[in-house]
Amino acid sequence: MKVGDWKYRIIKQRTNLISGKTEETVEELFNIAWDPSERTNLIHEYPEKLTELKRVFNSFDEKE
């Protein structure tokens, strides 16, 4: 989900089809203005932005 320069996403737990290993759920937060290649996960540096975007993200589930 993208809001302004910020992008938040959740990659759900899954099984890697090549290795067979279970990969844990990962949350990622990027500022695409500073990092258009999405290489640096800013989730720990901007907890207030994480909370804000997570609230918006979770609101999509509530509407179904």
PQR file of N, CA, C, O and H, with PARSE charges and radii, in Angstrom:
ATOM      1  N   MET A   1       0.834  -1.143   0.000 -0.4000 1.5000
ATOM      2  CA  MET A   1       0.000   0.000   0.000 -0.0000 2.0000
ATOM      3  C   MET A   1       0.899   1.233   0.000  0.5500 1.7000
ATOM      4  O   MET A   1       1.897   1.279   0.720 -0.5500 1.4000
ATOM      5  N   LYS A   2       0.550   2.214  -0.795 -0.4000 1.5000
ATOM      6  CA  LYS A   2       1.359   3.423  -0.915 -0.0000 2.0000
ATOM      7  C   LYS A   2       0.527   4.623  -0.483  0.5500 1.7000
ATOM      8  O   LYS A   2      -0.616   4.792  -0.907 -0.5500 1.4000
ATOM      9  H   LYS A   2      -0.261   2.176  -1.380  0.4000 1.0000
ATOM     10  N   VAL A   3       1.128   5.458   0.376 -0.4000 1.5000
ATOM     11  CA  VAL A   3       0.527   6.719   0.798 -0.0000 2.0000
ATOM     12  C   VAL A   3       1.619   7.778   0.708  0.5500 1.7000
ATOM     13  O   VAL A   3       2.592   7.744   1.461 -0.5500 1.4000
ATOM     14  H   VAL A   3       2.057   5.320   0.721  0.4000 1.0000
ATOM     15  N   GLY A   4       1.451   8.712  -0.214 -0.4000 1.5000
ATOM     16  CA  GLY A   4       2.495   9.722  -0.412 -0.0000 2.0000
ATOM     17  C   GLY A   4       3.788   9.052  -0.846  0.5500 1.7000
ATOM     18  O   GLY A   4       3.804   8.254  -1.784 -0.5500 1.4000
ATOM     19  H   GLY A   4       0.660   8.740  -0.826  0.4000 1.0000
ATOM     20  N   ASP A   5       4.874   9.384  -0.152 -0.4000 1.5000
ATOM     21  CA  ASP A   5       6.185   8.799  -0.466 -0.0000 2.0000
ATOM     22  C   ASP A   5       6.431   7.479   0.264  0.5500 1.7000
ATOM     23  O   ASP A   5       7.485   6.867   0.092 -0.5500 1.4000
ATOM     24  H   ASP A   5       4.861  10.032   0.610  0.4000 1.0000
ATOM     25  N   TRP A   6       5.473   7.038   1.073 -0.4000 1.5000
ATOM     26  CA  TRP A   6       5.656   5.848   1.900 -0.0000 2.0000
ATOM     27  C   TRP A   6       4.952   4.629   1.305  0.5500 1.7000
ATOM     28  O   TRP A   6       3.861   4.724   0.741 -0.5500 1.4000
ATOM     29  H   TRP A   6       4.617   7.535   1.212  0.4000 1.0000
ATOM     30  N   LYS A   7       5.615   3.485   1.452 -0.4000 1.5000
ATOM     31  CA  LYS A   7       5.043   2.219   0.987 -0.0000 2.0000
ATOM     32  C   LYS A   7       5.163   1.195   2.107  0.5500 1.7000
ATOM     33  O   LYS A   7       6.238   0.984   2.667 -0.5500 1.4000
ATOM     34  H   LYS A   7       6.501   3.409   1.910  0.4000 1.0000
ATOM     35  N   TYR A   8       4.039   0.565   2.418 -0.4000 1.5000
ATOM     36  CA  TYR A   8       3.983  -0.466   3.444 -0.0000 2.0000
ATOM     37  C   TYR A   8       3.457  -1.737   2.799  0.5500 1.7000
ATOM     38  O   TYR A   8       2.520  -1.704   2.002 -0.5500 1.4000
ATOM     39  H   TYR A   8       3.165   0.736   1.963  0.4000 1.0000
ATOM     40  N   ARG A   9       4.071  -2.854   3.153 -0.4000 1.5000
ATOM     41  CA  ARG A   9       3.552  -4.123   2.652 -0.0000 2.0000
ATOM     42  C   ARG A   9       3.825  -5.234   3.649  0.5500 1.7000
ATOM     43  O   ARG A   9       4.752  -5.171   4.457 -0.5500 1.4000
ATOM     44  H   ARG A   9       4.832  -2.882   3.801  0.4000 1.0000
ATOM     45  N   ILE A  10       2.987  -6.248   3.560 -0.4000 1.5000
ATOM     46  CA  ILE A  10       3.150  -7.462   4.356 -0.0000 2.0000
ATOM     47  C   ILE A  10       3.329  -8.610   3.382  0.5500 1.7000
ATOM     48  O   ILE A  10       2.537  -8.792   2.457 -0.5500 1.4000
ATOM     49  H   ILE A  10       2.235  -6.300   2.904  0.4000 1.0000
ATOM     50  N   ILE A  11       4.381  -9.377   3.604 -0.4000 1.5000
ATOM     51  CA  ILE A  11       4.592 -10.597   2.828 -0.0000 2.0000
ATOM     52  C   ILE A  11       4.249 -11.740   3.775  0.5500 1.7000
ATOM     53  O   ILE A  11       4.981 -12.014   4.725 -0.5500 1.4000
ATOM     54  H   ILE A  11       5.024  -9.229   4.355  0.4000 1.0000
ATOM     55  N   LYS A  12       3.135 -12.397   3.507 -0.4000 1.5000
ATOM     56  CA  LYS A  12       2.601 -13.436   4.397 -0.0000 2.0000
ATOM     57  C   LYS A  12       3.499 -14.666   4.449  0.5500 1.7000
ATOM     58  O   LYS A  12       4.243 -14.958   3.513 -0.5500 1.4000
ATOM     59  H   LYS A  12       2.540 -12.174   2.734  0.4000 1.0000
ATOM     60  N   GLN A  13       3.406 -15.377   5.567 -0.4000 1.5000
ATOM     61  CA  GLN A  13       4.148 -16.619   5.735 -0.0000 2.0000
ATOM     62  C   GLN A  13       3.813 -17.554   4.583  0.5500 1.7000
ATOM     63  O   GLN A  13       2.663 -17.664   4.158 -0.5500 1.4000
ATOM     64  H   GLN A  13       2.801 -15.140   6.327  0.4000 1.0000
ATOM     65  N   ARG A  14       4.844 -18.220   4.093 -0.4000 1.5000
ATOM     66  CA  ARG A  14       4.638 -19.131   2.971 -0.0000 2.0000
ATOM     67  C   ARG A  14       5.741 -20.178   2.960  0.5500 1.7000
ATOM     68  O   ARG A  14       6.727 -20.075   3.690 -0.5500 1.4000
ATOM     69  H   ARG A  14       5.778 -18.131   4.438  0.4000 1.0000
ATOM     70  N   THR A  15       5.557 -21.168   2.134 -0.4000 1.5000
ATOM     71  CA  THR A  15       6.584 -22.186   1.952 -0.0000 2.0000
ATOM     72  C   THR A  15       7.307 -21.910   0.645  0.5500 1.7000
ATOM     73  O   THR A  15       6.689 -21.777  -0.411 -0.5500 1.4000
ATOM     74  H   THR A  15       4.756 -21.251   1.541  0.4000 1.0000
ATOM     75  N   ASN A  16       8.624 -21.828   0.736 -0.4000 1.5000
ATOM     76  CA  ASN A  16       9.440 -21.636  -0.455 -0.0000 2.0000
ATOM     77  C   ASN A  16       9.373 -22.908  -1.288  0.5500 1.7000
ATOM     78  O   ASN A  16       9.731 -23.984  -0.810 -0.5500 1.4000
ATOM     79  H   ASN A  16       9.126 -21.937   1.594  0.4000 1.0000
ATOM     80  N   LEU A  17       8.921 -22.793  -2.517 -0.4000 1.5000
ATOM     81  CA  LEU A  17       8.720 -23.971  -3.364 -0.0000 2.0000
ATOM     82  C   LEU A  17      10.029 -24.637  -3.784  0.5500 1.7000
ATOM     83  O   LEU A  17      10.037 -25.821  -4.122 -0.5500 1.4000
ATOM     84  H   LEU A  17       8.630 -21.919  -2.906  0.4000 1.0000
ATOM     85  N   ILE A  18      11.125 -23.896  -3.766 -0.4000 1.5000
ATOM     86  CA  ILE A  18      12.409 -24.477  -4.158 -0.0000 2.0000
ATOM     87  C   ILE A  18      13.070 -25.192  -2.990  0.5500 1.7000
ATOM     88  O   ILE A  18      13.478 -26.348  -3.110 -0.5500 1.4000
ATOM     89  H   ILE A  18      11.118 -22.934  -3.492  0.4000 1.0000
ATOM     90  N   SER A  19      13.175 -24.488  -1.834 -0.4000 1.5000
ATOM     91  CA  SER A  19      13.869 -25.074  -0.685 -0.0000 2.0000
ATOM     92  C   SER A  19      12.956 -25.901   0.216  0.5500 1.7000
ATOM     93  O   SER A  19      13.426 -26.759   0.964 -0.5500 1.4000
ATOM     94  H   SER A  19      12.843 -23.549  -1.736  0.4000 1.0000
ATOM     95  N   GLY A  20      11.645 -25.640   0.143 -0.4000 1.5000
ATOM     96  CA  GLY A  20      10.712 -26.333   1.017 -0.0000 2.0000
ATOM     97  C   GLY A  20      10.639 -25.742   2.413  0.5500 1.7000
ATOM     98  O   GLY A  20       9.876 -26.222   3.251 -0.5500 1.4000
ATOM     99  H   GLY A  20      11.264 -24.943  -0.464  0.4000 1.0000
ATOM    100  N   LYS A  21      11.430 -24.699   2.675 -0.4000 1.5000
ATOM    101  CA  LYS A  21      11.450 -24.075   3.997 -0.0000 2.0000
ATOM    102  C   LYS A  21      10.301 -23.081   4.139  0.5500 1.7000
ATOM    103  O   LYS A  21       9.866 -22.456   3.172 -0.5500 1.4000
ATOM    104  H   LYS A  21      12.050 -24.308   1.994  0.4000 1.0000
ATOM    105  N   THR A  22       9.824 -22.956   5.378 -0.4000 1.5000
ATOM    106  CA  THR A  22       8.785 -21.979   5.678 -0.0000 2.0000
ATOM    107  C   THR A  22       9.434 -20.622   5.887  0.5500 1.7000
ATOM    108  O   THR A  22      10.382 -20.490   6.662 -0.5500 1.4000
ATOM    109  H   THR A  22      10.178 -23.463   6.164  0.4000 1.0000
ATOM    110  N   GLU A  23       8.920 -19.617   5.195 -0.4000 1.5000
ATOM    111  CA  GLU A  23       9.414 -18.248   5.346 -0.0000 2.0000
ATOM    112  C   GLU A  23       8.395 -17.493   6.180  0.5500 1.7000
ATOM    113  O   GLU A  23       7.201 -17.518   5.879 -0.5500 1.4000
ATOM    114  H   GLU A  23       8.150 -19.724   4.566  0.4000 1.0000
ATOM    115  N   GLU A  24       8.857 -16.825   7.221 -0.4000 1.5000
ATOM    116  CA  GLU A  24       7.988 -16.114   8.145 -0.0000 2.0000
ATOM    117  C   GLU A  24       7.369 -14.882   7.480  0.5500 1.7000
ATOM    118  O   GLU A  24       7.867 -14.389   6.468 -0.5500 1.4000
ATOM    119  H   GLU A  24       9.827 -16.805   7.465  0.4000 1.0000
ATOM    120  N   THR A  25       6.286 -14.404   8.063 -0.4000 1.5000
ATOM    121  CA  THR A  25       5.647 -13.170   7.608 -0.0000 2.0000
ATOM    122  C   THR A  25       6.602 -12.006   7.845  0.5500 1.7000
ATOM    123  O   THR A  25       7.227 -11.911   8.901 -0.5500 1.4000
ATOM    124  H   THR A  25       5.881 -14.805   8.885  0.4000 1.0000
ATOM    125  N   VAL A  26       6.710 -11.123   6.856 -0.4000 1.5000
ATOM    126  CA  VAL A  26       7.608  -9.976   6.932 -0.0000 2.0000
ATOM    127  C   VAL A  26       6.810  -8.710   6.655  0.5500 1.7000
ATOM    128  O   VAL A  26       6.015  -8.659   5.717 -0.5500 1.4000
ATOM    129  H   VAL A  26       6.203 -11.201   5.998  0.4000 1.0000
ATOM    130  N   GLU A  27       7.028  -7.684   7.483 -0.4000 1.5000
ATOM    131  CA  GLU A  27       6.454  -6.368   7.235 -0.0000 2.0000
ATOM    132  C   GLU A  27       7.567  -5.461   6.737  0.5500 1.7000
ATOM    133  O   GLU A  27       8.691  -5.520   7.234 -0.5500 1.4000
ATOM    134  H   GLU A  27       7.674  -7.726   8.245  0.4000 1.0000
ATOM    135  N   GLU A  28       7.255  -4.621   5.755 -0.4000 1.5000
ATOM    136  CA  GLU A  28       8.259  -3.721   5.193 -0.0000 2.0000
ATOM    137  C   GLU A  28       7.691  -2.316   5.062  0.5500 1.7000
ATOM    138  O   GLU A  28       6.518  -2.122   4.742 -0.5500 1.4000
ATOM    139  H   GLU A  28       6.342  -4.574   5.350  0.4000 1.0000
ATOM    140  N   LEU A  29       8.562  -1.338   5.320 -0.4000 1.5000
ATOM    141  CA  LEU A  29       8.206   0.068   5.202 -0.0000 2.0000
ATOM    142  C   LEU A  29       9.326   0.770   4.453  0.5500 1.7000
ATOM    143  O   LEU A  29      10.489   0.711   4.853 -0.5500 1.4000
ATOM    144  H   LEU A  29       9.515  -1.496   5.580  0.4000 1.0000
ATOM    145  N   PHE A  30       8.965   1.435   3.365 -0.4000 1.5000
ATOM    146  CA  PHE A  30       9.954   2.139   2.550 -0.0000 2.0000
ATOM    147  C   PHE A  30       9.508   3.574   2.304  0.5500 1.7000
ATOM    148  O   PHE A  30       8.314   3.863   2.232 -0.5500 1.4000
ATOM    149  H   PHE A  30       8.021   1.483   3.040  0.4000 1.0000
ATOM    150  N   ASN A  31      10.474   4.459   2.179 -0.4000 1.5000
ATOM    151  CA  ASN A  31      10.191   5.801   1.679 -0.0000 2.0000
ATOM    152  C   ASN A  31      10.732   5.807   0.253  0.5500 1.7000
ATOM    153  O   ASN A  31      11.943   5.873   0.043 -0.5500 1.4000
ATOM    154  H   ASN A  31      11.444   4.224   2.238  0.4000 1.0000
ATOM    155  N   ILE A  32       9.841   5.738  -0.714 -0.4000 1.5000
ATOM    156  CA  ILE A  32      10.275   5.573  -2.099 -0.0000 2.0000
ATOM    157  C   ILE A  32      10.856   6.844  -2.703  0.5500 1.7000
ATOM    158  O   ILE A  32      11.473   6.793  -3.767 -0.5500 1.4000
ATOM    159  H   ILE A  32       8.857   5.684  -0.544  0.4000 1.0000
ATOM    160  N   ALA A  33      10.670   7.980  -2.044 -0.4000 1.5000
ATOM    161  CA  ALA A  33      11.332   9.210  -2.509 -0.0000 2.0000
ATOM    162  C   ALA A  33      12.828   9.132  -2.221  0.5500 1.7000
ATOM    163  O   ALA A  33      13.646   9.566  -3.032 -0.5500 1.4000
ATOM    164  H   ALA A  33      10.169   8.022  -1.180  0.4000 1.0000
ATOM    165  N   TRP A  34      13.181   8.577  -1.062 -0.4000 1.5000
ATOM    166  CA  TRP A  34      14.586   8.440  -0.675 -0.0000 2.0000
ATOM    167  C   TRP A  34      15.199   7.165  -1.218  0.5500 1.7000
ATOM    168  O   TRP A  34      16.400   7.111  -1.483 -0.5500 1.4000
ATOM    169  H   TRP A  34      12.517   8.224  -0.403  0.4000 1.0000
ATOM    170  N   ASP A  35      14.380   6.140  -1.386 -0.4000 1.5000
ATOM    171  CA  ASP A  35      14.864   4.793  -1.705 -0.0000 2.0000
ATOM    172  C   ASP A  35      13.949   4.149  -2.753  0.5500 1.7000
ATOM    173  O   ASP A  35      13.203   3.222  -2.438 -0.5500 1.4000
ATOM    174  H   ASP A  35      13.405   6.184  -1.171  0.4000 1.0000
ATOM    175  N   PRO A  36      14.005   4.638  -3.993 -0.5600 1.5000
ATOM    176  CA  PRO A  36      13.093   4.120  -5.020  0.2800 2.0000
ATOM    177  C   PRO A  36      13.279   2.628  -5.324  0.5500 1.7000
ATOM    178  O   PRO A  36      12.373   1.990  -5.860 -0.5500 1.4000
ATOM    179  N   SER A  37      14.432   2.076  -4.990 -0.4000 1.5000
ATOM    180  CA  SER A  37      14.686   0.643  -5.231 -0.0000 2.0000
ATOM    181  C   SER A  37      14.186  -0.237  -4.093  0.5500 1.7000
ATOM    182  O   SER A  37      14.275  -1.463  -4.169 -0.5500 1.4000
ATOM    183  H   SER A  37      15.168   2.594  -4.555  0.4000 1.0000
ATOM    184  N   GLU A  38      13.659   0.385  -3.033 -0.4000 1.5000
ATOM    185  CA  GLU A  38      13.118  -0.344  -1.878 -0.0000 2.0000
ATOM    186  C   GLU A  38      14.130  -1.328  -1.297  0.5500 1.7000
ATOM    187  O   GLU A  38      13.844  -2.515  -1.142 -0.5500 1.4000
ATOM    188  H   GLU A  38      13.587   1.381  -2.971  0.4000 1.0000
ATOM    189  N   ARG A  39      15.303  -0.817  -0.983 -0.4000 1.5000
ATOM    190  CA  ARG A  39      16.370  -1.661  -0.439 -0.0000 2.0000
ATOM    191  C   ARG A  39      16.489  -1.581   1.081  0.5500 1.7000
ATOM    192  O   ARG A  39      17.003  -2.503   1.714 -0.5500 1.4000
ATOM    193  H   ARG A  39      15.535   0.147  -1.109  0.4000 1.0000
ATOM    194  N   THR A  40      16.011  -0.471   1.672 -0.4000 1.5000
ATOM    195  CA  THR A  40      16.180  -0.269   3.112 -0.0000 2.0000
ATOM    196  C   THR A  40      14.818  -0.277   3.802  0.5500 1.7000
ATOM    197  O   THR A  40      14.002   0.624   3.611 -0.5500 1.4000
ATOM    198  H   THR A  40      15.593   0.278   1.157  0.4000 1.0000
ATOM    199  N   ASN A  41      14.597  -1.299   4.596 -0.4000 1.5000
ATOM    200  CA  ASN A  41      13.356  -1.422   5.354 -0.0000 2.0000
ATOM    201  C   ASN A  41      13.439  -0.480   6.555  0.5500 1.7000
ATOM    202  O   ASN A  41      14.296  -0.657   7.421 -0.5500 1.4000
ATOM    203  H   ASN A  41      15.260  -2.031   4.751  0.4000 1.0000
ATOM    204  N   LEU A  42      12.564   0.509   6.614 -0.4000 1.5000
ATOM    205  CA  LEU A  42      12.598   1.541   7.652 -0.0000 2.0000
ATOM    206  C   LEU A  42      11.624   1.266   8.799  0.5500 1.7000
ATOM    207  O   LEU A  42      11.283   2.179   9.551 -0.5500 1.4000
ATOM    208  H   LEU A  42      11.868   0.653   5.910  0.4000 1.0000
ATOM    209  N   ILE A  43      11.187   0.052   8.934 -0.4000 1.5000
ATOM    210  CA  ILE A  43      10.152  -0.283   9.898 -0.0000 2.0000
ATOM    211  C   ILE A  43      10.547   0.052  11.338  0.5500 1.7000
ATOM    212  O   ILE A  43       9.684   0.441  12.125 -0.5500 1.4000
ATOM    213  H   ILE A  43      11.465  -0.689   8.323  0.4000 1.0000
ATOM    214  N   HIS A  44      11.806  -0.086  11.700 -0.4000 1.5000
ATOM    215  CA  HIS A  44      12.251   0.199  13.069 -0.0000 2.0000
ATOM    216  C   HIS A  44      12.604   1.668  13.267  0.5500 1.7000
ATOM    217  O   HIS A  44      12.568   2.161  14.394 -0.5500 1.4000
ATOM    218  H   HIS A  44      12.507  -0.402  11.061  0.4000 1.0000
ATOM    219  N   GLU A  45      12.942   2.370  12.199 -0.4000 1.5000
ATOM    220  CA  GLU A  45      13.325   3.772  12.297 -0.0000 2.0000
ATOM    221  C   GLU A  45      12.119   4.718  12.365  0.5500 1.7000
ATOM    222  O   GLU A  45      12.234   5.829  12.882 -0.5500 1.4000
ATOM    223  H   GLU A  45      12.972   1.970  11.283  0.4000 1.0000
ATOM    224  N   TYR A  46      10.969   4.283  11.846 -0.4000 1.5000
ATOM    225  CA  TYR A  46       9.775   5.132  11.789 -0.0000 2.0000
ATOM    226  C   TYR A  46       8.547   4.394  12.329  0.5500 1.7000
ATOM    227  O   TYR A  46       7.610   4.122  11.577 -0.5500 1.4000
ATOM    228  H   TYR A  46      10.876   3.380  11.426  0.4000 1.0000
ATOM    229  N   PRO A  47       8.545   4.069  13.626 -0.5600 1.5000
ATOM    230  CA  PRO A  47       7.413   3.311  14.184  0.2800 2.0000
ATOM    231  C   PRO A  47       6.087   4.065  14.098  0.5500 1.7000
ATOM    232  O   PRO A  47       5.032   3.443  13.971 -0.5500 1.4000
ATOM    233  N   GLU A  48       6.127   5.396  14.166 -0.4000 1.5000
ATOM    234  CA  GLU A  48       4.880   6.161  14.072 -0.0000 2.0000
ATOM    235  C   GLU A  48       4.291   6.081  12.670  0.5500 1.7000
ATOM    236  O   GLU A  48       3.070   6.029  12.519 -0.5500 1.4000
ATOM    237  H   GLU A  48       6.984   5.901  14.269  0.4000 1.0000
ATOM    238  N   LYS A  49       5.129   6.071  11.651 -0.4000 1.5000
ATOM    239  CA  LYS A  49       4.651   5.928  10.268 -0.0000 2.0000
ATOM    240  C   LYS A  49       4.124   4.512  10.050  0.5500 1.7000
ATOM    241  O   LYS A  49       3.123   4.321   9.359 -0.5500 1.4000
ATOM    242  H   LYS A  49       6.120   6.113  11.774  0.4000 1.0000
ATOM    243  N   LEU A  50       4.786   3.530  10.629 -0.4000 1.5000
ATOM    244  CA  LEU A  50       4.311   2.149  10.551 -0.0000 2.0000
ATOM    245  C   LEU A  50       2.906   2.038  11.136  0.5500 1.7000
ATOM    246  O   LEU A  50       2.018   1.446  10.522 -0.5500 1.4000
ATOM    247  H   LEU A  50       5.600   3.685  11.190  0.4000 1.0000
ATOM    248  N   THR A  51       2.708   2.606  12.316 -0.4000 1.5000
ATOM    249  CA  THR A  51       1.399   2.559  12.965 -0.0000 2.0000
ATOM    250  C   THR A  51       0.337   3.212  12.096  0.5500 1.7000
ATOM    251  O   THR A  51      -0.761   2.676  11.944 -0.5500 1.4000
ATOM    252  H   THR A  51       3.430   3.087  12.814  0.4000 1.0000
ATOM    253  N   GLU A  52       0.655   4.359  11.529 -0.4000 1.5000
ATOM    254  CA  GLU A  52      -0.288   5.089  10.674 -0.0000 2.0000
ATOM    255  C   GLU A  52      -0.691   4.273   9.438  0.5500 1.7000
ATOM    256  O   GLU A  52      -1.876   4.122   9.141 -0.5500 1.4000
ATOM    257  H   GLU A  52       1.547   4.795  11.652  0.4000 1.0000
ATOM    258  N   LEU A  53       0.307   3.755   8.731 -0.4000 1.5000
ATOM    259  CA  LEU A  53       0.024   3.017   7.504 -0.0000 2.0000
ATOM    260  C   LEU A  53      -0.625   1.662   7.787  0.5500 1.7000
ATOM    261  O   LEU A  53      -1.453   1.190   7.008 -0.5500 1.4000
ATOM    262  H   LEU A  53       1.269   3.878   8.973  0.4000 1.0000
ATOM    263  N   LYS A  54      -0.249   1.048   8.891 -0.4000 1.5000
ATOM    264  CA  LYS A  54      -0.845  -0.231   9.261 -0.0000 2.0000
ATOM    265  C   LYS A  54      -2.338  -0.050   9.555  0.5500 1.7000
ATOM    266  O   LYS A  54      -3.150  -0.909   9.214 -0.5500 1.4000
ATOM    267  H   LYS A  54       0.423   1.431   9.524  0.4000 1.0000
ATOM    268  N   ARG A  55      -2.692   1.066  10.187 -0.4000 1.5000
ATOM    269  CA  ARG A  55      -4.093   1.352  10.482 -0.0000 2.0000
ATOM    270  C   ARG A  55      -4.886   1.469   9.176  0.5500 1.7000
ATOM    271  O   ARG A  55      -5.984   0.923   9.067 -0.5500 1.4000
ATOM    272  H   ARG A  55      -2.032   1.764  10.465  0.4000 1.0000
ATOM    273  N   VAL A  56      -4.341   2.170   8.202 -0.4000 1.5000
ATOM    274  CA  VAL A  56      -5.011   2.306   6.900 -0.0000 2.0000
ATOM    275  C   VAL A  56      -5.094   0.944   6.212  0.5500 1.7000
ATOM    276  O   VAL A  56      -6.147   0.571   5.695 -0.5500 1.4000
ATOM    277  H   VAL A  56      -3.449   2.613   8.290  0.4000 1.0000
ATOM    278  N   PHE A  57      -3.998   0.210   6.207 -0.4000 1.5000
ATOM    279  CA  PHE A  57      -3.939  -1.106   5.574 -0.0000 2.0000
ATOM    280  C   PHE A  57      -4.997  -2.037   6.167  0.5500 1.7000
ATOM    281  O   PHE A  57      -5.726  -2.705   5.435 -0.5500 1.4000
ATOM    282  H   PHE A  57      -3.143   0.513   6.627  0.4000 1.0000
ATOM    283  N   ASN A  58      -5.072  -2.076   7.489 -0.4000 1.5000
ATOM    284  CA  ASN A  58      -6.015  -2.962   8.165 -0.0000 2.0000
ATOM    285  C   ASN A  58      -7.465  -2.534   7.947  0.5500 1.7000
ATOM    286  O   ASN A  58      -8.371  -3.361   8.052 -0.5500 1.4000
ATOM    287  H   ASN A  58      -4.479  -1.533   8.084  0.4000 1.0000
ATOM    288  N   SER A  59      -7.696  -1.267   7.646 -0.4000 1.5000
ATOM    289  CA  SER A  59      -9.063  -0.800   7.420 -0.0000 2.0000
ATOM    290  C   SER A  59      -9.668  -1.413   6.166  0.5500 1.7000
ATOM    291  O   SER A  59     -10.892  -1.482   6.053 -0.5500 1.4000
ATOM    292  H   SER A  59      -6.960  -0.595   7.560  0.4000 1.0000
ATOM    293  N   PHE A  60      -8.849  -1.857   5.224 -0.4000 1.5000
ATOM    294  CA  PHE A  60      -9.366  -2.504   4.015 -0.0000 2.0000
ATOM    295  C   PHE A  60     -10.048  -3.821   4.353  0.5500 1.7000
ATOM    296  O   PHE A  60     -11.071  -4.153   3.755 -0.5500 1.4000
ATOM    297  H   PHE A  60      -7.855  -1.800   5.316  0.4000 1.0000
ATOM    298  N   ASP A  61      -9.497  -4.582   5.307 -0.4000 1.5000
ATOM    299  CA  ASP A  61     -10.107  -5.847   5.718 -0.0000 2.0000
ATOM    300  C   ASP A  61     -11.442  -5.627   6.398  0.5500 1.7000
ATOM    301  O   ASP A  61     -12.356  -6.437   6.247 -0.5500 1.4000
ATOM    302  H   ASP A  61      -8.666  -4.312   5.793  0.4000 1.0000
ATOM    303  N   GLU A  62     -11.568  -4.535   7.150 -0.4000 1.5000
ATOM    304  CA  GLU A  62     -12.782  -4.256   7.900 -0.0000 2.0000
ATOM    305  C   GLU A  62     -13.962  -3.946   6.990  0.5500 1.7000
ATOM    306  O   GLU A  62     -15.108  -4.146   7.392 -0.5500 1.4000
ATOM    307  H   GLU A  62     -10.826  -3.877   7.272  0.4000 1.0000
ATOM    308  N   LYS A  63     -13.716  -3.464   5.782 -0.4000 1.5000
ATOM    309  CA  LYS A  63     -14.781  -3.068   4.879 -0.0000 2.0000
ATOM    310  C   LYS A  63     -15.392  -4.240   4.135  0.5500 1.7000
ATOM    311  O   LYS A  63     -16.454  -4.091   3.529 -0.5500 1.4000
ATOM    312  H   LYS A  63     -12.785  -3.301   5.455  0.4000 1.0000
ATOM    313  N   GLU A  64     -14.761  -5.385   4.162 -0.4000 1.5000
ATOM    314  CA  GLU A  64     -15.286  -6.559   3.427 -0.0000 2.0000
ATOM    315  C   GLU A  64     -16.411  -7.231   4.178  0.5500 1.7000
ATOM    316  O   GLU A  64     -16.961  -8.226   3.706 -0.5500 1.4000
ATOM    317  H   GLU A  64     -13.899  -5.505   4.654  0.4000 1.0000
TER
END
